[in-house]
Amino acid sequence: MVLAKTQNEPGGVQDLPDMPSAAVRVRIHRMKNLALAFLSQFDNLGSLEPINISRGIDLKDEVRRFEVELIRTALDRTGGNQRRAARLLGLKPTTLNAKMKLYGILDSSDAALDSGV
């Protein structure tokens, strides 16, 4: 590891590692955003409707419900930007768009058009 000398206060010199490469910074940023999305979902677990075990569990319905919430949270966190939301979720933008159509999830621009804004 290459160390750089920097002046952080008068008369003092501190050794600092080189800044990470752009690729490393991008990966760290993506992991941070994904962690925030998962934390948000974890916070929302308490607000999900409880599953009635006595009538059985439909795994497809539960996975769909969870996936819809993840997608909506990612869209909220990215201001409706589908490309950034896809990146946050680790999906290709075309895959995210297909899932949004499948689940009937409107993005913010569609919602604005529907409301006449």
GIRA-V235388 format. One record per residue. N is the residue number from 1. OMEGA is omega in whole degrees, -180 to 180 (999 if undefined). Layout:
n=N omega=OMEGA
n=N omega=OMEGA
This chain:
n=1 omega=179
n=2 omega=179
n=3 omega=177
n=4 omega=177
n=5 omega=178
n=6 omega=179
n=7 omega=-179
n=8 omega=173
n=9 omega=-176
n=10 omega=177
n=11 omega=-178
n=12 omega=178
n=13 omega=-177
n=14 omega=175
n=15 omega=178
n=16 omega=176
n=17 omega=175
n=18 omega=177
n=19 omega=178
n=20 omega=-180
n=21 omega=180
n=22 omega=-180
n=23 omega=179
n=24 omega=179
n=25 omega=179
n=26 omega=179
n=27 omega=178
n=28 omega=179
n=29 omega=180
n=30 omega=180
n=31 omega=178
n=32 omega=180
n=33 omega=179
n=34 omega=178
n=35 omega=178
n=36 omega=178
n=37 omega=179
n=38 omega=177
n=39 omega=178
n=40 omega=178
n=41 omega=177
n=42 omega=178
n=43 omega=-178
n=44 omega=-178
n=45 omega=179
n=46 omega=-178
n=47 omega=178
n=48 omega=178
n=49 omega=178
n=50 omega=180
n=51 omega=178
n=52 omega=-176
n=53 omega=-175
n=54 omega=179
n=55 omega=180
n=56 omega=-179
n=57 omega=174
n=58 omega=-176
n=59 omega=-180
n=60 omega=180
n=61 omega=-178
n=62 omega=178
n=63 omega=178
n=64 omega=-178
n=65 omega=180
n=66 omega=-180
n=67 omega=178
n=68 omega=179
n=69 omega=177
n=70 omega=-179
n=71 omega=180
n=72 omega=179
n=73 omega=179
n=74 omega=178
n=75 omega=177
n=76 omega=-177
n=77 omega=-178
n=78 omega=179
n=79 omega=179
n=80 omega=-180
n=81 omega=-175
n=82 omega=-180
n=83 omega=179
n=84 omega=178
n=85 omega=178
n=86 omega=179
n=87 omega=179
n=88 omega=-178
n=89 omega=-179
n=90 omega=-180
n=91 omega=169
n=92 omega=179
n=93 omega=180
n=94 omega=178
n=95 omega=178
n=96 omega=-179
n=97 omega=179
n=98 omega=179
n=99 omega=178
n=100 omega=178
n=101 omega=-180
n=102 omega=-176
n=103 omega=179
n=104 omega=180
n=105 omega=177
n=106 omega=172
n=107 omega=-174
n=108 omega=-180
n=109 omega=176
n=110 omega=-180
n=111 omega=179
n=112 omega=179
n=113 omega=-179
n=114 omega=-178
n=115 omega=178
n=116 omega=180
n=117 omega=999
